[in-house]
Amino acid sequence: MKIIQSLFFILCAQFMVAQEVAKISGTVTDVDNNPVPFASVYIQELKKGGAADADGSFTISNIPYGEWQLTTSAVGYNSSTIAINPNEPILSGITFQLTFDNELDQVEVFGNRNDRPDKIESITRLPLKTYEQIQSISVLSEKLIEDQGALTISQATKNVPGVYTFATYGNKRESMSSRGFRGIPILKNGVRVNSDFRGVGVLTDMQGVDNIQVLKGTAAITQGVATDLGSPGGIINIVTKTPKYTTGGSVSLRGGSYGQVRPTFDFYGPLNKEKNLGFRLNGALERADSYRSLVQKESFYFNPSFEWKIDDKTKVTLELDHYYDSRTPDLGTVNLGENDVNAIYDMPHSQFLGFENDRSITQNTTYAIRMDRKLNEQLTLKGAFYSSSLKLNDKGASLGQVIKEGEESIYNVRQRSYSTSTRDDNNSVLQFDLIGDNVYTGSIKHTFQVGFDYRASHFSTMSQSAGVVDTINVYQNIAHTLPNVTLGEANISGGKTNSLGFVAQDVISWNSWLKTFLGARYSSTETISEVENTRSDAFNPLGGIIVSPIKNVNIFASYTNSSYPRTASRLGQNGEELGNERYDQFETGFKTTWLNDRLRFNLTLYKINNKNINLPVYDETWANILYYAKGGNDQRQGIEVELTGRPLENLELIGGYAYIDAQYKEHSSYVYGSAPLNTPKHTFNAYANYSFRNNPLEGLSVGAGVYFTGERPINDWSSGPVTHEGIVPGQKPFNVDAYTLVNFQAEYQFNKNWSLQFLLNNVFDKVGYNAYRTRFINQTDPRSFAGVLSYNF
């Protein structure tokens, strides 16, 4: 009996020991001791784990006594593993300090979480995060562009509420719009790529893009006077990649629908042992056909950059960005009805309205030299020289007016013309800024900028036309061989503009909950012509206030204006020059950031008025301009809602909605209350990407996006004098139908180096149209797919 009792107690003791478990707890931070919220913490052998909370703290219960390997991981960081040996009921004080992943560098779909996006100062000229700014700014990161497989400006910026495609001009340009203004300027690394005031847009390659910054509303303080029609609507700044000081890179091969083949490369690293010299080389080749017969493209992109950290206070960066694109322009389809009737012909993809040798060639080269010198802990001197060269060479067909037989219009029969045109466009900016951050006068903190910039632009154009060469029927087979033609006399034009600007801004933090923004810019612009030079001066103020009633919530309101000197020399009734036109902008809303800046929500309301227009005064026939007079009121107002972030470690979200109410009001050329062409009242975007972690599907991520563009007028509604392409005075233009596109992406990461991505765009094969008046009516791309094989090292 004693032996049995002894064995019983031994078994009980062993059972109790076997059941001894511990609760472990600790924190996860980054190298700067900032908490890493929602990091995964787990013991692989036990298949047990959990997630840190918003403060980076974690707790895992029921861990058996013994030696285990505890691992933590988080998106944007290198994973870390430590050995633990719980032998008591509670094991606390475990700490992880994660280092940033060289590839992701803590990049979210909406930008760098704990830092300002690269070169954001080139458009704001202030060292503030986007949610701290007084105006609406959206940032699209390299990660988002790669996840979605975006290859164009429009494919990327459709993730920004209220930004939409204005026109593609036969799929040979990308002209973007915002807040009801056509063709907003496109910048590259802070400098204008194109001085064309009509805003026809440009083309570029996404391979070298670090991020895209969209500043909506007038940017007169930092970008100068509004020389473009679209300038008061905002700007799009394309930021190229710059060197890293860790060796790495990637190569990829993309293949897809319509014969697309696209290899890319990206190499970076230090050039010396001291790691104060760095380089980066980016490039891409692409060739592809189109859903439209006889339409194809070839392109080449190259983006080298070098950086020298002279010392711990001085850095110099050199960047070059070159893009060559040769493609077939596509006239698209035609409208088979009057200008007030939507009868857009759903033309078969086998039908092409141009000639087989039509070609549009774009060569775009930009380069920059940037210098940063830290004078002390509060003051930094920034200098930069930016330059861009844009060369366009277009040769192709165009369609004339509808053919008439007596009083009857034959909408499917059109005259076809042929013409050539070139454009040589050069822009440069020299800019210096003194930046002050955390500068105190007593208890009041200042973040300020004072600086100047000198801008020069020079463009020349040449066009020739062969006139009408034949007549085609869109229902029948069309000849694609260009007949023998003789080009007419060349029409040559051009212009030069030099501008000097002085800027000062001060963000004053009066206490923890109140900030005021004060700024002003003086610009002097000289336009050089063969006969005489004209000068224009402009003073543009900025004022605003930010109130933070609770942590992470900024309520803001601002006023600014921009001057439009292009029509300043128009003469009034007594022969006097009428001077600059002006756009006044009021903007208010609130910006929030939560979960350690992992989730952001912005609400913006705006109103932009141009009440100072130099309007033509016509005679009774509407044919002759008698003189010009001040007046009018073009108004744009609306609301924008934006949600971006990563609420969970493996879930990324983007959502946005914009309502645009754009109207011509007291205007002598357009019908009261009518909307500018191609302005939708509603746009909507939503995107989600989910990554599987700590389960059998680990390595797989899936994403999908929905993008809605509302109906919009194909043309302006003329009240009498305006007769641009397709406009019939007094006749209301028809609305282009709304459309919704759905895209899908999936990616599988085999290991640290290899990944395979699948892209399916326009999943439901919906047809939408982007039009420029009635001259170009281009269909959105039909359903297409692509696969991308990537190797990272």
GIFENHU-V715007 format. One record per pair of residues at least 4 apart in sequence whose ideal C-beta (glycine too) atoms are under 6 Angstrom apart, sorted by the first residue. I is the first residue (numbers start at 0). GAP is how many residues later the second one is. If there is no record, write none. Layout:
<<I GAP> <I GAP>>
//
This chain:
<<19 45> <20 41> <20 42> <20 43> <21 41> <21 64> <21 67> <21 69> <22 38> <22 67> <23 36> <23 39> <23 67> <24 34> <24 67> <25 68> <25 69> <26 29> <26 30> <26 68> <27 8> <27 11> <27 24> <27 28> <27 44> <27 68> <28 4> <28 6> <28 27> <28 68> <29 4> <29 6> <29 68> <30 68> <34 20> <34 21> <35 20> <35 38> <35 62> <36 17> <36 19> <36 558> <36 559> <37 13> <37 14> <37 611> <38 13> <38 33> <38 35> <39 11> <39 33> <40 8> <40 9> <40 17> <40 31> <41 7> <41 29> <42 5> <42 25> <42 27> <49 8> <49 10> <51 4> <51 6> <52 4> <53 541> <62 23> <64 21> <64 22> <66 18> <67 16> <68 12> <69 12> <69 14> <70 10> <71 8> <71 24> <72 6> <73 575> <74 574> <75 25> <75 28> <75 30> <76 21> <76 24> <77 21> <77 23> <79 16> <79 18> <85 5> <99 5> <99 6> <101 144> <101 146> <105 7> <106 5> <106 34> <106 36> <107 5> <107 538> <108 32> <108 34> <108 35> <108 543> <109 29> <109 534> <110 6> <110 28> <110 30> <111 5> <112 484> <115 4> <115 13> <116 22> <116 94> <117 92> <117 121> <118 120> <119 4> <120 4> <121 68> <122 90> <122 92> <122 99> <122 114> <124 97> <124 308> <124 324> <125 323> <126 308> <126 310> <127 4> <127 5> <129 7> <129 9> <130 460> <130 462> <132 4> <133 383> <133 410> <133 422> <133 424> <134 82> <135 80> <135 468> <136 78> <137 22> <137 76> <138 72> <138 74> <139 4> <139 16> <139 19> <139 72> <140 70> <141 68> <144 5> <144 11> <144 61> <144 64> <146 542> <146 556> <148 610> <149 5> <149 6> <149 56> <150 55> <152 4> <152 21> <153 11> <153 20> <155 56> <156 6> <157 527> <157 549> <158 495> <158 526> <159 54> <160 479> <160 481> <160 495> <160 496> <160 497> <161 16> <161 478> <161 496> <161 521> <162 15> <162 51> <163 13> <163 519> <163 545> <164 605> <165 9> <165 11> <165 16> <165 17> <165 512> <166 8> <166 605> <167 602> <167 610> <168 4> <168 603> <168 607> <169 159> <169 160> <169 161> <169 606> <170 159> <170 607> <171 157> <171 188> <172 27> <172 28> <173 27> <173 29> <174 8> <174 24> <174 25> <174 26> <175 8> <175 60> <176 5> <177 6> <177 38> <177 55> <177 56> <178 54> <178 457> <179 456> <179 480> <179 482> <179 496> <179 499> <180 49> <180 51> <180 52> <181 17> <181 47> <181 48> <182 16> <182 47> <183 46> <183 49> <183 50> <184 43> <184 46> <184 50> <185 7> <185 16> <185 50> <186 5> <186 48> <186 50> <187 5> <187 50> <187 178> <188 51> <188 179> <189 196> <190 195> <190 197> <190 238> <191 235> <192 9> <192 195> <192 197> <193 8> <193 196> <193 231> <194 230> <194 232> <194 262> <194 264> <195 4> <196 30> <196 31> <198 29> <198 30> <198 31> <202 122> <202 159> <203 119> <204 79> <204 96> <204 118> <206 57> <206 75> <206 77> <206 94> <207 32> <207 33> <207 74> <207 95> <208 29> <209 29> <209 31> <210 28> <211 26> <212 24> <213 22> <214 4> <214 19> <214 20> <215 18> <216 17> <216 368> <216 370> <217 14> <217 342> <217 344> <217 365> <217 367> <218 4> <218 16> <219 320> <219 342> <220 298> <220 300> <220 321> <223 275> <223 277> <223 299> <224 298> <224 300> <224 313> <224 338> <224 340> <225 5> <225 6> <225 336> <225 338> <231 330> <231 351> <231 376> <239 63> <239 81> <240 39> <240 41> <241 63> <242 25> <242 35> <242 36> <242 37> <242 62> <242 64> <243 24> <244 25> <244 30> <244 33> <246 22> <248 17> <248 18> <248 19> <248 544> <249 16> <249 540> <249 542> <250 14> <250 540> <251 12> <251 536> <251 538> <252 10> <252 536> <253 8> <253 532> <253 534> <254 6> <254 532> <255 4> <255 529> <255 530> <256 527> <256 528> <257 30> <257 31> <257 32> <258 29> <258 30> <259 28> <260 26> <261 24> <262 22> <263 20> <264 18> <265 16> <266 14> <267 12> <269 5> <269 8> <270 6> <270 8> <271 5> <275 33> <276 31> <277 29> <278 27> <279 25> <280 23> <281 21> <282 18> <282 19> <283 17> <284 15> <285 13> <286 11> <287 9> <288 7> <289 5> <290 58> <290 491> <291 38> <291 57> <291 60> <292 57> <292 59> <293 58> <293 62> <294 33> <294 35> <295 32> <296 30> <297 28> <298 26> <299 24> <300 22> <301 20> <302 18> <303 16> <304 14> <305 12> <306 10> <307 8> <308 6> <309 4> <312 61> <313 59> <314 57> <315 55> <316 53> <317 51> <318 49> <319 47> <320 45> <321 43> <322 41> <323 39> <324 37> <325 35> <326 33> <327 30> <328 29> <328 31> <328 67> <330 22> <330 23> <331 444> <331 445> <331 446> <332 12> <332 14> <332 444> <333 11> <333 140> <334 8> <334 9> <334 439> <335 7> <335 9> <335 75> <336 4> <336 6> <338 387> <338 389> <338 392> <338 394> <339 391> <339 392> <339 394> <340 393> <341 392> <343 425> <343 433> <346 4> <353 4> <353 42> <353 43> <354 42> <354 125> <354 127> <355 124> <357 38> <357 39> <358 36> <359 34> <360 32> <361 30> <362 28> <363 26> <364 24> <365 22> <366 20> <367 18> <368 16> <369 14> <370 12> <371 10> <372 8> <373 6> <374 4> <374 6> <377 58> <377 60> <377 61> <378 57> <379 55> <380 53> <381 51> <382 49> <383 47> <384 45> <385 43> <386 41> <387 39> <388 37> <389 35> <390 33> <391 31> <392 29> <393 27> <394 25> <396 19> <396 21> <397 19> <398 15> <399 15> <399 17> <401 7> <401 9> <402 7> <402 10> <403 5> <404 5> <411 61> <411 62> <411 63> <412 60> <413 58> <414 53> <414 56> <415 54> <415 56> <416 50> <416 51> <417 48> <417 51> <417 67> <418 46> <419 44> <420 42> <421 40> <422 38> <423 36> <424 34> <425 32> <426 30> <427 28> <428 24> <428 26> <429 24> <430 22> <431 19> <432 16> <432 18> <433 16> <434 14> <435 12> <436 10> <438 7> <439 5> <444 64> <445 60> <445 62> <446 60> <447 58> <448 56> <449 54> <450 52> <451 50> <452 48> <453 46> <454 44> <455 42> <456 40> <457 38> <458 35> <459 34> <460 32> <461 28> <461 30> <462 28> <463 23> <463 24> <463 26> <464 23> <465 19> <465 21> <468 14> <468 16> <471 6> <495 32> <496 30> <497 28> <498 24> <498 26> <499 24> <500 20> <500 22> <501 20> <502 18> <503 16> <504 14> <505 12> <506 8> <506 10> <507 8> <508 6> <509 4> <512 35> <513 33> <514 31> <515 29> <516 27> <517 25> <518 23> <519 21> <520 19> <521 17> <522 15> <523 13> <524 11> <524 40> <525 7> <525 9> <526 7> <527 5> <533 35> <535 29> <535 32> <537 25> <537 42> <539 21> <539 22> <541 18> <542 16> <543 14> <544 12> <545 8> <545 10> <546 8> <547 6> <551 40> <551 41> <551 42> <552 39> <553 37> <554 35> <556 31> <557 29> <558 27> <559 25> <560 21> <560 22> <560 23> <561 21> <562 17> <562 19> <563 17> <564 15> <566 47> <567 11> <567 12> <568 8> <569 8> <569 44> <569 58> <570 4> <571 4> <571 6> <571 55> <571 56> <572 54> <577 36> <577 50> <577 52> <580 31> <580 32> <580 33> <581 30> <582 25> <582 27> <583 25> <584 23> <585 21> <586 19> <587 17> <588 14> <588 15> <588 16> <589 13> <590 11> <591 9> <592 4> <592 7> <593 5> <594 4> <597 47> <597 48> <598 46> <598 48> <599 44> <599 45> <600 42> <601 40> <602 38> <603 36> <604 34> <606 30> <607 28> <608 26> <609 24> <610 22> <612 19> <613 14> <614 14> <614 16> <614 17> <614 53> <615 9> <615 12> <616 9> <616 10> <616 12> <617 4> <617 103> <618 5> <618 7> <621 98> <621 99> <631 34> <631 35> <632 32> <632 33> <633 30> <634 28> <634 30> <635 26> <636 24> <637 21> <637 22> <637 23> <638 20> <639 18> <640 16> <641 14> <642 12> <643 10> <644 8> <645 6> <649 41> <649 43> <650 39> <651 37> <652 35> <653 33> <654 31> <655 29> <656 27> <657 25> <659 21> <661 13> <661 14> <661 17> <662 10> <663 6> <663 10> <668 52> <668 53> <669 4> <669 46> <669 47> <669 49> <670 46> <670 48> <673 43> <674 4> <674 38> <676 36> <676 38> <676 39> <677 34> <678 33> <679 29> <679 30> <679 32> <680 29> <681 28> <682 26> <683 24> <684 22> <685 20> <686 18> <688 14> <689 12> <690 10> <691 5> <691 6> <691 8> <692 5> <698 49> <698 50> <699 48> <700 46> <701 44> <702 42> <703 40> <704 38> <705 36> <706 34> <707 32> <708 30> <709 28> <710 24> <710 26> <710 27> <711 24> <712 20> <712 22> <713 19> <713 20> <713 22> <713 57> <714 11> <714 12> <714 18> <714 58> <716 15> <717 4> <717 9> <717 11> <719 9> <721 5> <722 4> <724 48> <724 50> <725 47> <725 48> <735 33> <735 35> <738 27> <738 29> <740 21> <741 21> <741 22> <742 18> <743 16> <743 19> <744 14> <745 12> <746 8> <746 10> <747 8> <748 6> <749 4> <752 38> <752 39> <753 37> <754 35> <755 33> <756 31> <757 29> <758 27> <759 25> <760 23> <761 21> <764 17> <764 18> <766 12> <767 12> <768 8> <768 10> <769 8> <770 6> <771 4>>
//
